[in-house]
Amino acid sequence: TPLTKEELAELARLEKAATAGPWERWASDGRLIMQGPSSRNDKSGYTGPGWGGSIAEAADFDGDRLGRRNATLIVAARNALPRLLHDLAAAEERVARLMAVVEIARETARQAVPQWNPELRKALDELDKGKP
């Protein structure tokens, strides 16, 4: 099921309200730690647990592979979300522009098609049935 405009708006709101990316995932002391860019120590170049940038932590029971995969997915989704929202908005704008061209072409074809071409007339009528 496609996301509604309200759901997309809520995702955009949540993305803007969250800690900026890029996020990283660390495994340390039996924990999975997800961190944002505030965890960087610019003097040493060290990034890792304990620098105050921890966003979320989850238990890592003996190298729990599923937990690590879940944390990796959360980090990847967070990092990709701004681009996905941007690309979706751009695609929606392009589809709207193309649909305007399709509407002009549809009307032009309807006016230009002689009544003696029933196959083309039927195809245009079918297009009209599925018209957005």
Accessible surface in RSA format (square Angstrom, percent):
REM  Atomic radii and reference values for relative SASA: ProtOr
REM  Chains: A
REM  Algorithm: Lee & Richards
REM  Probe-radius: 1.40
REM  Slices: 20
REM RES _ NUM      All-atoms   Total-Side   Main-Chain    Non-polar    All polar
REM                ABS   REL    ABS   REL    ABS   REL    ABS   REL    ABS   REL
RES THR A   1   174.78 124.3  99.43 100.8  75.36 179.6  70.13  94.2 104.65 158.2
RES PRO A   2   118.74  86.5 100.30  91.4  18.43  67.0 111.97  92.4   6.77  42.1
RES LEU A   3    94.12  52.4  74.26  53.1  19.86  49.9  74.46  52.3  19.66  52.9
RES THR A   4    68.18  48.5  60.13  61.0   8.05  19.2  65.88  88.5   2.30   3.5
RES LYS A   5   173.58  84.7 164.32 100.8   9.25  22.0 110.91  99.8  62.66  66.7
RES GLU A   6   130.39  74.9 121.70  92.1   8.69  20.7  69.78 135.0  60.61  49.5
RES GLU A   7    82.92  47.6  77.08  58.3   5.84  13.9  33.81  65.4  49.10  40.1
RES LEU A   8    27.68  15.4  26.28  18.8   1.39   3.5  26.60  18.7   1.08   2.9
RES ALA A   9    63.77  58.6  50.13  77.4  13.64  31.0  58.52  82.4   5.25  13.9
RES GLU A  10    75.95  43.6  72.80  55.1   3.15   7.5  41.14  79.6  34.81  28.4
RES LEU A  11    59.53  33.2  59.53  42.6   0.00   0.0  59.53  41.8   0.00   0.0
RES ALA A  12    27.49  25.3  27.12  41.8   0.37   0.8  27.49  38.7   0.00   0.0
RES ARG A  13   132.02  55.4 125.23  63.8   6.79  16.2  72.54  99.1  59.48  36.1
RES LEU A  14    84.40  47.0  80.92  57.9   3.47   8.7  81.21  57.0   3.19   8.6
RES GLU A  15    28.97  16.6  25.17  19.0   3.79   9.0   2.45   4.7  26.51  21.6
RES LYS A  16   164.74  80.4 133.20  81.7  31.54  75.1 101.27  91.2  63.47  67.6
RES ALA A  17    78.20  71.9  36.57  56.4  41.63  94.7  47.90  67.5  30.30  80.3
RES ALA A  18    41.39  38.1  21.02  32.4  20.37  46.3  31.03  43.7  10.36  27.5
RES THR A  19    59.49  42.3  44.93  45.6  14.56  34.7  26.12  35.1  33.37  50.5
RES ALA A  20    62.86  57.8  55.20  85.2   7.66  17.4  58.30  82.1   4.56  12.1
RES GLY A  21    29.73  36.7   0.00   N/A  29.73  36.7   9.26  25.4  20.47  45.8
RES PRO A  22    79.62  58.0  75.54  68.9   4.07  14.8  77.42  63.9   2.19  13.6
RES TRP A  23    27.60  11.1  22.17  10.7   5.43  12.7  22.17  11.8   5.43   8.8
RES GLU A  24    47.78  27.4  43.72  33.1   4.05   9.6  28.66  55.4  19.12  15.6
RES ARG A  25    78.86  33.1  54.29  27.7  24.57  58.5   5.71   7.8  73.15  44.3
RES TRP A  26    80.28  32.2  77.99  37.8   2.29   5.4  80.28  42.8   0.00   0.0
RES ALA A  27    42.81  39.4  13.71  21.2  29.10  66.2  14.16  19.9  28.65  75.9
RES SER A  28    29.82  25.2  20.35  27.2   9.48  21.8  14.13  30.1  15.70  22.0
RES ASP A  29   128.01  89.7  87.17  86.8  40.84  96.6  35.87  84.4  92.14  91.9
RES GLY A  30    47.01  58.0   0.00   N/A  47.01  58.0  26.56  72.9  20.45  45.8
RES ARG A  31    85.39  35.9  85.39  43.5   0.00   0.0  38.78  53.0  46.60  28.2
RES LEU A  32     0.29   0.2   0.29   0.2   0.00   0.0   0.29   0.2   0.00   0.0
RES ILE A  33     2.77   1.6   2.77   2.1   0.00   0.0   2.77   2.0   0.00   0.0
RES MET A  34     9.06   4.7   9.06   6.0   0.00   0.0   8.73   7.4   0.33   0.4
RES GLN A  35     1.68   0.9   1.60   1.2   0.08   0.2   0.06   0.1   1.61   1.2
RES GLY A  36     2.14   2.6   0.00   N/A   2.14   2.6   0.62   1.7   1.52   3.4
RES PRO A  37    47.33  34.5  36.93  33.7  10.40  37.8  39.91  33.0   7.41  46.1
RES SER A  38    81.60  69.0  52.21  69.7  29.38  67.7  56.33 120.0  25.27  35.4
RES SER A  39     0.01   0.0   0.00   0.0   0.01   0.0   0.01   0.0   0.00   0.0
RES ARG A  40   112.25  47.1  93.11  47.5  19.14  45.6  33.71  46.1  78.53  47.6
RES ASN A  41    29.20  20.1  22.99  22.2   6.21  15.0   7.60  18.3  21.60  20.9
RES ASP A  42   131.10  91.8  99.53  99.1  31.57  74.7  39.30  92.5  91.80  91.6
RES LYS A  43   202.33  98.7 163.02 100.0  39.31  93.6 114.12 102.7  88.21  94.0
RES SER A  44    79.03  66.8  39.20  52.3  39.83  91.7  48.40 103.1  30.63  42.9
RES GLY A  45    59.92  73.9   0.00   N/A  59.92  73.9  35.68  97.9  24.24  54.3
RES TYR A  46   101.69  47.5  94.08  53.5   7.61  19.8  79.34  59.6  22.35  27.6
RES THR A  47    19.51  13.9  15.32  15.5   4.19  10.0   1.96   2.6  17.55  26.5
RES GLY A  48     0.00   0.0   0.00   N/A   0.00   0.0   0.00   0.0   0.00   0.0
RES PRO A  49    33.00  24.0  20.06  18.3  12.94  47.0  21.28  17.6  11.72  72.8
RES GLY A  50    80.79  99.6   0.00   N/A  80.79  99.6  40.18 110.3  40.61  91.0
RES TRP A  51   114.18  45.8  93.27  45.1  20.91  49.1  92.69  49.4  21.50  34.9
RES GLY A  52    75.52  93.1   0.00   N/A  75.52  93.1  41.13 112.9  34.39  77.0
RES GLY A  53     3.91   4.8   0.00   N/A   3.91   4.8   2.67   7.3   1.24   2.8
RES SER A  54    58.40  49.3  30.87  41.2  27.53  63.4  27.35  58.2  31.05  43.5
RES ILE A  55    59.35  33.8  25.65  19.1  33.70  81.2  31.22  22.5  28.13  76.3
RES ALA A  56    40.43  37.2  32.05  49.5   8.39  19.1  40.43  56.9   0.00   0.0
RES GLU A  57    86.42  49.6  53.65  40.6  32.77  78.0  23.60  45.7  62.82  51.3
RES ALA A  58    44.69  41.1  34.71  53.6   9.98  22.7  44.69  62.9   0.00   0.0
RES ALA A  59    51.09  47.0  30.83  47.6  20.26  46.1  34.72  48.9  16.38  43.4
RES ASP A  60     9.12   6.4   4.84   4.8   4.28  10.1   0.00   0.0   9.12   9.1
RES PHE A  61   150.41  75.3 140.94  87.3   9.48  24.7 144.56  87.6   5.86  16.8
RES ASP A  62   153.63 107.6 112.50 112.0  41.13  97.3  45.20 106.4 108.43 108.1
RES GLY A  63    32.43  40.0   0.00   N/A  32.43  40.0  15.92  43.7  16.51  37.0
RES ASP A  64    52.75  37.0  45.45  45.2   7.30  17.3  13.37  31.5  39.38  39.3
RES ARG A  65   184.44  77.4 179.60  91.6   4.84  11.5  52.44  71.7 132.00  80.0
RES LEU A  66   104.31  58.1 102.72  73.5   1.59   4.0 102.72  72.1   1.59   4.3
RES GLY A  67    14.43  17.8   0.00   N/A  14.43  17.8  12.68  34.8   1.74   3.9
RES ARG A  68    80.50  33.8  80.40  41.0   0.10   0.2  22.82  31.2  57.68  35.0
RES ARG A  69   145.68  61.2 137.99  70.3   7.69  18.3  70.99  97.0  74.69  45.3
RES ASN A  70    72.26  49.8  71.50  69.1   0.76   1.8  18.16  43.7  54.10  52.3
RES ALA A  71     2.46   2.3   1.40   2.2   1.06   2.4   1.93   2.7   0.54   1.4
RES THR A  72    66.65  47.4  65.90  66.8   0.75   1.8  61.68  82.8   4.97   7.5
RES LEU A  73   118.15  65.8 114.12  81.6   4.03  10.1 117.76  82.7   0.40   1.1
RES ILE A  74    84.74  48.2  80.61  60.1   4.13   9.9  83.56  60.2   1.18   3.2
RES VAL A  75    14.05   9.2  14.05  12.7   0.00   0.0  14.05  12.2   0.00   0.0
RES ALA A  76    53.47  49.2  44.73  69.0   8.73  19.9  50.79  71.5   2.68   7.1
RES ALA A  77    53.36  49.1  43.46  67.1   9.89  22.5  51.38  72.4   1.97   5.2
RES ARG A  78    23.07   9.7  18.05   9.2   5.02  12.0  17.77  24.3   5.31   3.2
RES ASN A  79    47.48  32.7  34.72  33.6  12.76  30.7  22.20  53.4  25.28  24.4
RES ALA A  80    26.26  24.1  25.52  39.4   0.74   1.7  26.08  36.7   0.17   0.5
RES LEU A  81    34.69  19.3  34.69  24.8   0.00   0.0  34.69  24.4   0.00   0.0
RES PRO A  82    54.29  39.6  45.41  41.4   8.88  32.3  48.77  40.3   5.52  34.3
RES ARG A  83   164.10  68.9 161.69  82.4   2.42   5.8  69.14  94.5  94.96  57.6
RES LEU A  84   107.95  60.1 104.11  74.5   3.84   9.6 104.60  73.5   3.35   9.0
RES LEU A  85    32.76  18.2  27.21  19.5   5.56  14.0  27.74  19.5   5.03  13.5
RES HIS A  86   125.86  68.8 118.03  82.0   7.83  20.0  88.99  91.7  36.87  42.9
RES ASP A  87    84.14  58.9  78.95  78.6   5.19  12.3  26.34  62.0  57.80  57.6
RES LEU A  88    70.92  39.5  66.58  47.6   4.34  10.9  70.33  49.4   0.59   1.6
RES ALA A  89    47.48  43.7  44.42  68.5   3.06   7.0  46.53  65.5   0.95   2.5
RES ALA A  90    48.85  44.9  40.30  62.2   8.55  19.4  44.12  62.1   4.73  12.5
RES ALA A  91    50.96  46.9  43.46  67.1   7.50  17.1  50.25  70.8   0.71   1.9
RES GLU A  92    89.92  51.6  82.06  62.1   7.86  18.7  38.73  74.9  51.19  41.8
RES GLU A  93   106.66  61.2 101.28  76.6   5.38  12.8  37.80  73.1  68.86  56.2
RES ARG A  94   135.59  56.9 135.59  69.1   0.00   0.0  37.79  51.6  97.80  59.3
RES VAL A  95    86.42  56.9  86.23  78.1   0.19   0.5  86.42  75.1   0.00   0.0
RES ALA A  96    63.83  58.7  49.71  76.7  14.13  32.1  56.62  79.7   7.21  19.1
RES ARG A  97   140.63  59.0 134.30  68.5   6.33  15.1  76.70 104.8  63.93  38.7
RES LEU A  98    84.39  47.0  84.12  60.2   0.27   0.7  84.16  59.1   0.22   0.6
RES MET A  99    67.83  35.1  65.14  43.1   2.70   6.4  40.55  34.5  27.29  36.1
RES ALA A 100    57.10  52.5  47.04  72.6  10.06  22.9  55.18  77.7   1.92   5.1
RES VAL A 101    92.50  60.9  92.14  83.4   0.36   0.9  92.18  80.1   0.32   0.9
RES VAL A 102    59.04  38.9  58.24  52.7   0.80   1.9  58.79  51.1   0.25   0.7
RES GLU A 103    64.28  36.9  63.86  48.3   0.43   1.0  44.42  85.9  19.87  16.2
RES ILE A 104   121.27  69.0 116.91  87.1   4.36  10.5 120.88  87.0   0.39   1.1
RES ALA A 105    57.18  52.6  47.91  73.9   9.27  21.1  54.27  76.4   2.91   7.7
RES ARG A 106    16.86   7.1  12.12   6.2   4.74  11.3   9.24  12.6   7.62   4.6
RES GLU A 107    79.41  45.6  79.20  59.9   0.22   0.5  37.15  71.9  42.27  34.5
RES THR A 108    81.04  57.6  77.40  78.5   3.63   8.7  62.90  84.5  18.14  27.4
RES ALA A 109    33.62  30.9  27.29  42.1   6.33  14.4  33.30  46.9   0.32   0.8
RES ARG A 110    56.44  23.7  51.64  26.3   4.81  11.4  36.67  50.1  19.77  12.0
RES GLN A 111   137.48  76.9 101.12  73.9  36.36  86.6  41.60  88.6  95.88  72.7
RES ALA A 112    75.70  69.6  45.06  69.5  30.64  69.7  55.99  78.8  19.71  52.2
RES VAL A 113    12.34   8.1   4.88   4.4   7.46  18.0   6.42   5.6   5.92  16.1
RES PRO A 114    51.13  37.3  39.48  36.0  11.66  42.4  51.13  42.2   0.00   0.0
RES GLN A 115   144.15  80.6 123.21  90.0  20.93  49.8  65.79 140.0  78.35  59.4
RES TRP A 116   194.85  78.2 169.72  82.1  25.13  59.0 162.54  86.7  32.30  52.4
RES ASN A 117    43.66  30.1  41.60  40.2   2.05   4.9   3.79   9.1  39.87  38.5
RES PRO A 118    94.20  68.7  87.62  79.9   6.58  23.9  91.01  75.1   3.19  19.8
RES GLU A 119   146.03  83.8 137.17 103.8   8.85  21.1  53.33 103.2  92.69  75.7
RES LEU A 120    78.07  43.5  74.95  53.6   3.13   7.9  77.55  54.5   0.52   1.4
RES ARG A 121    48.53  20.4  48.53  24.7   0.00   0.0  34.30  46.9  14.23   8.6
RES LYS A 122   138.48  67.6 135.50  83.1   2.98   7.1  80.79  72.7  57.68  61.4
RES ALA A 123    50.39  46.3  41.74  64.4   8.64  19.7  48.07  67.7   2.31   6.1
RES LEU A 124     8.69   4.8   8.68   6.2   0.01   0.0   8.68   6.1   0.01   0.0
RES ASP A 125    60.63  42.5  57.92  57.6   2.71   6.4  20.68  48.7  39.94  39.8
RES GLU A 126    86.96  49.9  78.27  59.2   8.69  20.7  34.87  67.5  52.08  42.5
RES LEU A 127    89.62  49.9  84.37  60.4   5.24  13.2  88.13  61.9   1.49   4.0
RES ASP A 128    49.58  34.7  37.14  37.0  12.44  29.4  23.02  54.2  26.56  26.5
RES LYS A 129   159.38  77.8 121.29  74.4  38.09  90.7  88.45  79.6  70.93  75.6
RES GLY A 130    63.79  78.7   0.00   N/A  63.79  78.7  39.25 107.7  24.54  55.0
RES LYS A 131    97.93  47.8  74.73  45.9  23.21  55.3  36.20  32.6  61.73  65.8
RES PRO A 132   127.71  93.1  62.30  56.8  65.42 237.8 100.47  83.0  27.24 169.3
END  Absolute sums over single chains surface
CHAIN  1 A     9718.7       7957.7       1761.1       6226.2       3492.5
END  Absolute sums over all chains
TOTAL          9718.7       7957.7       1761.1       6226.2       3492.5
